[in-house]
Amino acid sequence: MAAAPDLLLATLLSLTDERRATVERELVATARAAVLGELAADIGHDLANSLFAVLGLVDLLVEEAESGSPLKERLELIQQTGLELRADLGHLLDFARADASAPGDRAALDGAARAAVTLLRHGRAKQLRVEERYPERPLVVACGPGALVQAALHLIAGASTVAGTAGEIEVEVAGSAETAAVLRVSPTPPDSLGLVSARRIAEDHGGSLVRTDSAAVLRLPVG
């Protein structure tokens, strides 16, 4: 049996020049994302510790400030901004820990979709226009938060590429606590390594990923 690198090389050589160039770009992007994920985890933990200390100090100052004073209002604004940063940092750390899920891990699919949209907006798609629809109650599935955010991010990022800067994408999470949870993203993301990764995550957790003419539909059993 051929070694993995030899098999990969043979597969690349069998492709057309155009398709091989596309796959090579995707492999480079995947490798870069893996390195950035490790870096984000390391930096994120340091930032989380520092932010925790800052928020603790701000909390004390808010309590000591005179009620209704301009100083208290400014401190409360800093406090709220810090809490939002802490939430965004949590999403980033979940994504960085995508491969660290343990058996039995669970997370809300709607929470993962929200986190993916937030991460994408803080990244290359700052002007991303998204129509989001989520259930009133969280739909918890048998999948760790890191892998779940990664799968959602692959689908939403792919859809944003198709929509372009002037387009809009739709992200919908629906389902039932007794059956399955579904993430529907449109327009349909292109066939890519990211889509393969999202499908693998779904199948590894007892679910599926289907592409239609109008959307990508990820389905996972509720946990």
N, C-alpha and C positions, 0 to 999 in steps of 0.2 A: 504493500500500500504506500502511495506517495505521501511524503511528509506534508504538513499543512501549508508551509510556504510554497512548496513545489506545486501543490494543487491550486493554490491561489494564483500563482504565476501562469499555470496552464489555462486556467479559466479566463484570465485577463487576455491572454494571447488569442483565445478563441473568439473573442468579441470583435465586432466591427470597430474601426478606428474611433468613430464618434461615440459609441457606447462605452468603449474602453476609457476614453478621456473622461466621460461623465463618472464612471465608477471610480476612477483614480482620484478625481476631485472629491468624491464623497468619502473615500477611504482616508484621504488627508484630513478632511473636515471632521471625521469621526475620531481620528487619533488626536487632533487638536482639542476636540471637545472633552476627551477623556483626561488629557493633561489639565485642561482648565477646570474640570470637575474636581480633581485632586487639589489643585491650587485653591479653588473656591472653598473647599472644606477646611483647609489649613487656615487661610486668612479669615474665613467666616467665624471660626471658633474664637480667634483672637479678638475680632471685632465684637462678637457677642459678649465676651467678658468685659470689654471696655464699655460697651453700651449699657450693660447691666449696672456698672458702677456709676455712670453718668446719670442714668434714670433714677437710681437710688438717691443721689444727691439732689436732683431736681425735685423729687417727691418731697424731700425735707424742706426745701426752699419754698415750695408751693404752700405747704402747711404753715410755714412761718410768716408768709407774706400777708399783708393786710387785705382783708376781703374787699373786692371791688376796686382795688388800686391798679394803676397801669402796670406796676411791676408784677402783680399776681397774674394779670392777663397775659403778659409776655411769657412768664414762666409756664403757664398752662399751655401756651402755644408750643413752647419748646418740648414740654412733656408729651403733648399729642404727636408732634413730629417724631419724637424718639420712639413712641409706641408703634407708629406706622413703620419706621425703619426696622424695628425689631421683628415685626410681622414679615416684612419683605425678606429680611435676612433669614428667617426661619424657612421660607419657601426655597431660598437659594441653597440652604444646607440640606433640605429634603432632596433636592435635585442632585446635589453632590454625593449623597449617600444612596444613590439609586441601586448600587450593587451590594448594599449591605443589609438588605431586608432579611429578616429571620423567618423561619416557618411559623405560621400563625399570625404574622403581622397583618394589620387591617388599617384601612384608611377610607375616607369619604371620597368618592369619585368626583362629586361636585366641588369639594375643596381642592382637589388636585387640578381640576380644570381652571378654577379661579387663580390658583397659584401660577399655572402655566401662562395664563394671559398676563398676569402681573410681571412675570419674568421677561416675557417677550416685549412688553411695553418699556421695560427698563433697559432692554438691549437694543437691537438694531431696528426695531419697529416701534419707535416712540409715538408715532402718529397712527398707530394701528386702530382701525375702527372695527369694533366687535359688537354684535348683537348677542347678548348672553341670556340664556334661560336656564334657571336652576329650580329644583324642587324645593318645597317649603321646608322639608326635613332632609338632613344629610342621608345619602345613600352609601352605606358602608359596604365595602367589598373586601374579599380575602386577598389583599395585595398590599405590600408595604408602601408607605407614602412616597419614598424616593422613586421606586419603579413606576408608580402611578403618575407622578408628576412628569417623569421622563416620557412616558407614552403619550400623555396629553400634549406635552410640548412638541413632540415630533409631529403630531397631527395638526396642531394649530399653526406651527411654524411653516409646515408644508402648504397649508391652505392660504396663509398670508403671502407666500411666494407666488401662488397662482393668482390671487386677487390683485396683487400689486399695490403701490402706494395710494392709488385713487380708489381702490376697491374696498369692499367690506366682507367680513367673514361672519359666519354664524356658529355659535358654540351652544349646544343644548345637552343638558343632562336630564334624563328621565328614567322611569322604571318603577319598580315596586319593591318594598322591603321583603316581599315573599317570593319574588321570582329572580329578576336580574336588573342590573343597572346598565344604562346605555349612555355612551358619549357619542354625540353626532356632531361632526365638524364639516362645514362646507365653505367654499367649494372643495371639491375632491382633491386631496394632496397628491402630488405626483408620485409615481413609483420611484422609491429611493431606499437607501440603506436605513434612513430614519423610519420609514414605513415598515421595513422588515423588522427593525428593533421593536417598534410598537406592537406588531403582530406577535412577535416572540414573547413579549411580556404578557400579552393577553392569553396566549395559548398556554404559557407556563402556569397560569393561575386559573385554568379551567374555562377560559373565555374564547373570544374570537374577534377578528377584525375583518370587516368586509368593505370593499370599495364599490360604490355605485357611480352612476353618471353624475350624481348631484352631491354626494357626500361620502365621507369615511365614517363607518359606524363601528365603534368598539363596544363590545358587550362582555360583561363580567358578572359571575354569580355573586349575589349578596353574601356577606360574611356574617 
